[in-house]
Amino acid sequence: MARILILEDDTTFAQLLEGFLTKNGHTITLVTHIKQSFKAIESQEFDLLLIDYRLPDGVGLDVLSHIRDLGLAIPLIIMTSFNDVRTAVKSMQMGAFDYITKPVNPDELLMVIKNSLTKKDHIATERQVIESDLIRGKSAIADRLYEHIALVAPTDMSVIIQGESGTGKEFAARTLHQESKRADKPFIAIDCGALSKDLAASELFGHVKGAFTGALNDKIGQFEAADGGTLFLDEVGNLSYEVQIKLLRALQERVIQPLGSTRQIPVNVRIITATNDDLTGSMQQGEFREDLYHRLNEFKIQLPPLRDRGSDIELFINHFVQLSNRDLSRNVKNISAEAKSLLLNYDWPGNLRELSNVIKRMVLLTPGETAQIAALPDEMTIAVQQQTSAGNPSDLKALNEQNEKTLIAETLIKVRHNKSKAAKMLNIDRKTLYAKMERYGIE
């Protein structure tokens, strides 16, 4: 059972969460402001943070930045309304473990919490989600990607893997390692985005006892631990300028020097790095060293976003349904035409990681053999409707109807489908609301 910090300014909702999670055996600490959460995190140990996105003194991402600065690896789940889902996906790209939309489904909440407690960071989740031969896909773009991997894997060239969050960068790095001459040696992955400036050098190069406050014992760095094998640096652009200098020296001279030591240790490590961003922009702003970039970029692999992978999407959907059936003891064999259409037309900003989460939620909410559209998040429907509207802006009538349909759907979700409240908020009577719901197919 876990020690959970809940940061939520809606005290009634927070108390409901506290009661529900306490009944399920967890120990809960409640706070309503970001500053209070900082104090709690600094004075207590937590296994999980459950954070509202919009708060009186900031947003949930502020907490994410704070725990990163402290060098803590605590899973963080963002709670958000469907209007903020794009931001929630962005928070996952920045290092949040997952997000959950309000109104919160109790079974879904328990599932997300369980997943976060069994996987200590988002890279572990990505590894679990993406590590399967099926994920390679069968499209032309997938074939080209794996041709590049097969070409560079047997060499010792440094590789930059570039792609949006959730596209499977660590899976690509592991594939490079497994198909290399170093396959029988260690593969070590480091999330540079989760390392504070103070801890990054120690993590990479190690330290000796007394090197800095809190260095109570000698520590072997990951360079030394990966000797003979592959070191994967995810989000390498987050390393501080000082650590970049040390990294460049390690690559050029093939030696490392632990913090506080005068001893130089020879290392033989292949470096694979990954980034969400184009590092050339960081170089132009003076945030990333150009000489280090060229040392790392002996070969570049670009991972395509899920929305560009065509027929592979359906392959991935079926794969994740099978995994979710196994993990959740469900028996989903079919997806309704309406739900399948929504899955295929959504643009998946969170890529494979988001797809995996959505499919797991869908399977959880499907007691029978056929998954219906009601088991998919409402925000997906709204996003696809907005894409459709934007695609044909000249049809004013269709645009107005689409906006009206979206507004009604959003309002119903806000009031938890209380139609009397929805009609009042929309300034129409209930009869008109029912007629419009029937016309637009809103259940």
C-alpha positions in Angstrom: 0.0 0.0 0.0 1.2 3.5 -0.8 1.8 6.9 0.8 0.0 9.3 -1.6 0.0 13.1 -1.7 -3.2 14.5 -3.2 -3.0 18.2 -4.4 -6.5 19.3 -5.2 -8.2 22.6 -4.4 -11.7 21.2 -4.6 -11.9 20.1 -1.0 -15.1 18.1 -1.5 -13.6 16.1 -4.4 -10.3 15.7 -2.5 -12.1 14.3 0.6 -14.0 11.8 -1.6 -10.7 10.7 -3.1 -9.2 10.4 0.3 -12.0 8.3 1.6 -11.9 6.0 -1.5 -8.2 5.5 -1.5 -8.0 5.0 2.3 -10.6 2.2 2.0 -8.3 0.7 -0.5 -5.4 0.7 2.0 -3.4 3.8 1.0 -2.2 6.5 3.4 -3.3 9.9 2.2 -2.0 13.4 2.7 -4.2 16.3 1.4 -3.1 19.7 0.4 -4.8 22.5 -1.6 -1.9 24.7 -2.8 1.3 24.1 -4.7 3.4 25.7 -2.0 1.9 23.4 0.6 2.8 20.4 -1.7 6.4 21.6 -1.9 6.7 21.6 1.9 5.1 18.2 2.2 7.4 16.6 -0.4 10.5 18.1 1.2 9.5 16.9 4.7 7.8 13.5 4.0 8.4 10.5 1.8 5.7 9.7 -0.8 5.3 6.8 -3.2 2.9 8.7 -5.5 1.7 12.2 -6.2 -1.9 12.7 -7.4 -2.0 16.3 -8.7 -4.8 18.5 -10.1 -3.7 20.4 -13.2 -5.3 23.8 -12.5 -4.6 25.2 -9.0 -5.0 28.5 -7.2 -1.2 29.3 -7.2 -0.1 27.6 -10.5 -0.4 24.4 -12.5 0.5 20.8 -11.8 3.6 21.0 -14.0 5.2 23.2 -11.3 5.2 20.2 -9.0 6.8 18.1 -11.7 9.6 20.7 -12.1 10.1 20.8 -8.3 10.5 17.1 -7.8 12.9 17.0 -10.8 15.0 19.8 -9.2 15.1 17.8 -6.0 16.3 14.8 -7.9 13.3 12.7 -6.7 11.9 9.9 -8.8 8.3 9.9 -7.5 5.6 8.9 -10.0 3.2 11.8 -10.6 -0.3 11.5 -12.0 -2.1 14.6 -13.4 -5.8 15.0 -12.8 -7.5 17.2 -15.4 -10.7 18.0 -17.1 -11.2 16.9 -20.8 -10.5 20.5 -21.9 -6.9 20.2 -20.6 -6.1 16.8 -22.0 -3.5 18.2 -24.5 -1.7 19.8 -21.6 -1.9 16.5 -19.7 -0.3 14.7 -22.6 2.4 17.4 -22.5 2.9 16.8 -18.8 3.6 13.1 -19.7 6.2 14.3 -22.2 7.8 16.3 -19.4 8.0 13.3 -17.1 4.6 12.8 -15.5 3.7 9.1 -15.2 0.1 9.4 -16.4 -3.0 11.5 -16.4 -6.6 10.8 -15.5 -9.6 12.9 -16.5 -12.5 14.2 -14.4 -15.0 12.9 -13.5 -12.7 10.2 -12.2 -13.7 6.6 -12.8 -12.8 4.6 -9.6 -11.7 1.5 -11.4 -9.6 3.5 -13.8 -8.0 5.4 -10.9 -7.0 2.2 -9.1 -5.6 0.8 -12.3 -3.5 3.9 -13.0 -2.3 4.0 -9.4 -1.4 0.3 -9.6 0.6 0.8 -12.8 2.5 3.8 -11.3 3.5 1.9 -8.2 4.8 -1.1 -10.1 6.7 1.1 -12.6 8.9 3.7 -11.0 9.3 6.0 -13.9 7.8 6.8 -17.3 10.7 5.1 -19.2 9.9 1.8 -17.5 6.4 2.2 -18.7 7.5 3.0 -22.2 9.7 -0.1 -22.1 6.7 -2.3 -21.0 4.4 -0.7 -23.6 6.6 -0.8 -26.6 8.8 -3.9 -26.1 7.2 -6.3 -28.6 7.9 -7.3 -32.1 4.4 -6.3 -33.2 5.2 -2.7 -32.4 7.6 -2.7 -35.3 4.6 -2.5 -37.6 4.4 -3.6 -41.3 4.1 -0.2 -43.1 6.7 1.2 -45.5 7.7 3.8 -42.9 8.3 1.0 -40.3 10.4 -1.0 -42.9 12.5 2.0 -43.6 13.1 2.7 -39.9 14.3 -0.8 -39.2 16.5 -0.8 -42.2 18.3 2.1 -40.7 18.5 0.4 -37.3 19.9 -2.8 -39.0 22.5 -0.7 -40.9 23.9 1.2 -37.9 23.5 -1.4 -35.1 26.6 -3.5 -35.8 28.9 -0.4 -35.7 30.1 1.6 -32.7 28.7 4.9 -34.1 27.0 7.2 -31.7 23.3 7.5 -32.5 20.7 10.2 -31.8 17.2 9.0 -31.8 14.8 11.9 -32.4 11.0 11.7 -32.0 8.0 12.8 -30.0 7.4 11.5 -26.5 5.9 8.0 -26.5 7.1 7.0 -30.0 9.4 4.2 -28.6 12.8 5.8 -28.4 14.0 3.4 -25.7 12.7 0.4 -27.6 14.7 1.6 -30.7 17.8 2.1 -28.5 17.4 -1.4 -27.0 17.0 -2.9 -30.5 20.3 -1.2 -31.6 22.0 -2.7 -28.6 20.6 -6.2 -29.1 21.6 -6.2 -32.8 25.1 -4.9 -32.0 28.4 -6.7 -31.1 27.8 -5.5 -27.5 24.5 -7.4 -27.0 26.0 -9.6 -24.2 27.2 -6.6 -22.3 25.1 -4.2 -20.1 22.4 -1.8 -21.6 21.8 1.0 -19.1 19.2 3.7 -19.6 19.2 7.1 -17.9 16.4 9.6 -18.0 18.4 12.9 -18.1 15.2 14.8 -17.6 14.7 13.3 -14.2 18.2 14.3 -13.0 18.8 17.5 -11.1 21.9 19.4 -12.1 23.7 18.4 -8.9 22.9 14.7 -9.3 23.6 14.3 -13.0 27.4 14.3 -12.8 27.3 11.8 -9.9 24.9 9.5 -11.7 27.0 9.5 -14.9 30.5 9.5 -13.5 30.2 8.4 -9.9 31.7 10.0 -6.8 33.9 9.2 -3.8 32.9 9.4 -0.2 32.8 13.0 1.0 32.8 14.5 -2.5 29.8 16.6 -1.5 27.2 17.0 1.3 25.3 13.7 1.5 28.0 11.6 -0.3 28.3 9.0 2.5 29.8 6.2 0.4 31.6 5.7 -2.9 29.3 5.4 -5.9 30.0 3.8 -9.2 28.7 6.0 -12.1 26.6 4.6 -15.0 29.5 5.0 -17.5 31.5 2.5 -15.4 28.5 0.2 -14.9 27.9 0.1 -18.7 31.6 -0.6 -19.6 31.7 -2.8 -22.7 28.0 -2.2 -23.4 25.6 0.6 -24.3 24.6 3.8 -22.4 21.3 5.3 -23.4 20.8 8.9 -22.4 17.1 9.9 -22.8 16.3 13.6 -23.1 20.0 14.4 -23.3 19.2 18.1 -24.0 18.3 18.5 -20.3 21.9 18.0 -19.2 23.5 21.2 -17.7 26.3 22.9 -19.6 28.8 21.8 -17.0 27.8 18.1 -17.3 27.9 18.4 -21.1 31.6 19.4 -20.8 32.3 16.3 -18.7 30.4 14.1 -21.1 32.3 15.4 -24.1 35.6 14.7 -22.4 34.5 11.2 -21.5 33.6 10.5 -25.2 36.8 12.1 -26.6 39.3 10.6 -24.2 37.3 7.4 -23.2 38.0 8.0 -19.5 35.9 9.3 -16.6 36.8 10.9 -13.3 34.5 10.4 -10.4 33.5 13.5 -8.5 36.0 14.3 -5.7 38.6 11.8 -7.1 41.8 12.3 -9.0 41.6 8.8 -10.4 40.9 8.4 -14.1 39.0 5.3 -15.1 39.1 4.0 -18.7 35.7 3.1 -20.2 34.5 1.5 -23.4 30.9 2.5 -23.9 28.7 3.1 -26.9 26.5 6.1 -26.5 22.9 6.3 -27.8 21.0 9.5 -27.0 17.3 10.5 -27.5 15.5 13.8 -27.6 12.0 15.2 -28.2 13.4 18.4 -29.6 15.7 19.4 -32.4 19.0 20.1 -30.5 20.1 22.5 -33.3 17.7 25.1 -31.7 19.3 24.5 -28.3 22.7 25.0 -29.9 21.7 28.3 -31.4 20.5 29.5 -28.0 23.8 28.5 -26.4 22.1 25.8 -24.3 23.7 22.8 -25.9 27.4 22.5 -27.0 27.9 22.2 -30.7 31.0 20.1 -30.4 29.1 17.6 -28.2 26.2 17.5 -30.6 28.5 16.5 -33.5 30.2 13.9 -31.3 26.7 12.4 -30.5 25.2 12.8 -34.0 27.3 10.3 -36.0 24.0 8.8 -37.2 20.4 10.1 -36.6 17.3 8.0 -36.5 13.9 9.8 -36.7 11.0 8.0 -35.2 7.7 8.8 -36.8 4.7 9.9 -34.7 1.8 7.4 -34.5 -0.5 9.6 -36.6 1.9 9.1 -39.6 2.1 5.3 -39.3 -1.0 4.5 -41.3 -2.1 0.9 -41.2 0.2 0.1 -38.3 -2.2 1.9 -35.9 -4.8 -0.9 -36.2 -2.0 -3.5 -35.6 -1.0 -1.7 -32.4 -4.7 -1.4 -31.3 -5.1 -5.2 -31.6 -1.8 -5.8 -29.8 -2.7 -3.5 -26.8 -6.2 -5.1 -26.6 -4.6 -8.5 -26.2 -2.1 -7.2 -23.5 -5.0 -5.5 -21.6 -7.2 -8.6 -21.7 -4.3 -10.6 -20.2 -3.5 -7.9 -17.5 -7.1 -7.1 -16.6 -8.7 -10.6 -17.0 -11.1 -9.3 -19.6 -12.3 -10.9 -22.9 -12.6 -8.0 -25.4 -12.8 -9.6 -28.9 -14.3 -6.8 -30.9 -14.4 -3.0 -31.1 -17.6 -1.4 -32.4 -17.4 0.4 -35.8 -18.0 3.7 -34.1 -15.2 3.2 -31.5 -12.8 1.8 -34.2 -13.4 4.9 -36.4 -12.7 7.2 -33.4 -9.4 5.3 -32.6 -8.3 5.5 -36.2 -9.1 9.2 -36.7 -7.7 10.6 -33.5 -4.3 12.2 -33.9 -2.6 10.7 -30.8 -0.4 13.5 -29.5 1.0 11.1 -26.8 1.7 8.4 -29.5 2.1 4.8 -28.5 2.1 5.5 -24.8 -1.2 7.3 -25.0 -2.7 4.6 -27.3 -1.7 2.0 -24.7 -3.3 3.9 -21.9 -6.5 4.5 -23.8 -6.9 0.9 -24.9 -6.2 -0.3 -21.3 -8.9 2.0 -20.1 -11.3 0.9 -22.8 -10.8 -2.8 -22.0 -11.2 -2.1 -18.3 -14.6 -0.4 -18.9 -15.8 -3.2 -21.2 -17.4 -6.1 -19.3 -18.4 -8.0 -22.4 -16.7 -9.0 -25.7 -17.4 -5.8 -27.7 -15.9 -2.4 -26.7 -18.2 0.6 -27.4 -17.4 4.2 -28.0 -18.6 5.0 -24.4 -15.5 3.3 -23.1 -13.3 5.8 -24.8 -12.5 9.2 -23.3 -14.9 12.0 -24.3 -12.0 14.3 -25.1 -11.1 12.1 -28.0 -14.5 12.6 -29.6 -14.3 16.4 -29.2 -10.7 16.5 -30.6 -11.8 14.6 -33.7 -14.9 16.8 -34.1 -12.7 19.9 -33.9 -10.3 18.4 -36.5 -13.2 17.8 -38.8 -14.5 21.3 -38.4 -11.0 22.8 -39.0 -10.7 20.7 -42.2 -13.7 22.3 -43.9 -13.9 25.9 -42.6 -15.9 27.2 -45.6 -19.0 25.1 -44.7 -20.5 27.7 -42.3 -23.6 25.6 -41.5 -21.6 22.5 -40.7 -19.1 24.5 -38.7 -21.9 26.1 -36.6 -23.6 22.7 -36.0 -20.2 21.2 -35.1 -19.6 24.0 -32.6 -23.0 23.5 -31.1 -22.6 19.8 -30.8 -19.2 20.2 -29.2 -20.6 22.8 -26.7 -23.5 20.6 -25.7 -21.1 17.6 -25.2 -18.7 19.6 -23.2 -21.5 21.1 -21.0 -23.0 17.6 -20.3 -19.6 16.3 -19.2 -19.1 19.4 -16.9 -22.4 18.7 -15.1 -21.9 15.0 -15.1 -24.8 14.5 -17.5 -27.3 16.3 -15.4 -29.6 17.4 -18.3 -31.5 20.0 -16.2 -28.2 21.7 -15.2 -26.9 21.5 -18.8 -30.1 23.1 -20.2 -29.8 25.9 -17.7 -26.2 26.5 -18.5 -26.9 26.5 -22.2 -29.9 28.8 -21.7 -32.4 26.5 -23.5 -35.2 24.3 -22.1 -34.9 20.6 -21.5 -37.1 19.7 -24.5 -34.8 21.6 -26.9 -31.8 20.0 -25.3 -33.2 16.5 -25.8 -34.0 17.3 -29.4 -30.5 18.6 -30.1 -28.9 15.6 -28.4 -31.0 13.2 -30.5 -30.1 15.2 -33.7 -26.4 15.1 -33.0 -26.3 11.6 -31.7 -25.2 12.5 -28.2 -26.0 9.8 -25.7 
